[in-house]
Amino acid sequence: MMRIFHKVVDLCWDGLTLKHVSHRGIVIPYVMFLIMAVIFEIFLIALIIFSINLFHVFGYQPDSAYFISIGVLFCMFILTLLVLFTAKKKLFT
């Protein structure tokens, strides 16, 4: 069962990083999309920091879903950066 899971994860990573694609007409828009995704995620992180400050000022305690969403956002941000750096290598090779 784990072997199948590892195979699926490897295929997913190959697809996200465009391992078998070399045409610049596909790679350049994909890298631009990833850059826009990183900018949007940085905006969301800034909103989280701002909301944490507001919560602290007004003494509001958010629920667990808020903290789970922060964790999910940081995981997505790290994954997007990894995919961006890998796809950028594909653009310059």
FENJO-V352920 format. One record per residue. BURIAL is # if it has 9 or more other C-alpha atoms within 8 Angstrom, else .. D_LAST is the distance of its C-alpha to the last C-alpha in whole Angstrom. Layout:
BEGIN
burial=<BURIAL:BURIAL>
d_last=<D_LAST:D_LAST>
END
This chain:
BEGIN
burial=<.:.:.:.:.:.:.:.:.:.:.:.:.:#:#:.:#:#:.:.:.:.:.:.:.:#:#:#:.:.:#:.:.:#:#:.:#:#:.:.:#:.:.:.:#:.:.:#:.:.:.:.:.:.:#:.:.:.:.:.:.:.:.:.:.:.:#:.:.:#:.:.:#:.:.:.:#:.:.:#:#:.:#:#:.:#:#:#:.:#:#:.:.>
d_last=<36:33:31:31:30:27:26:26:24:21:21:21:18:16:17:17:13:13:12:13:12:9:11:11:14:14:11:13:16:15:14:17:19:18:19:22:23:22:24:27:27:28:30:32:32:34:36:37:37:40:42:42:44:46:47:48:50:52:52:51:49:46:46:44:42:41:40:38:36:35:34:32:30:29:28:26:25:23:22:20:19:17:16:14:13:11:10:9:6:5:6:4:0>
END
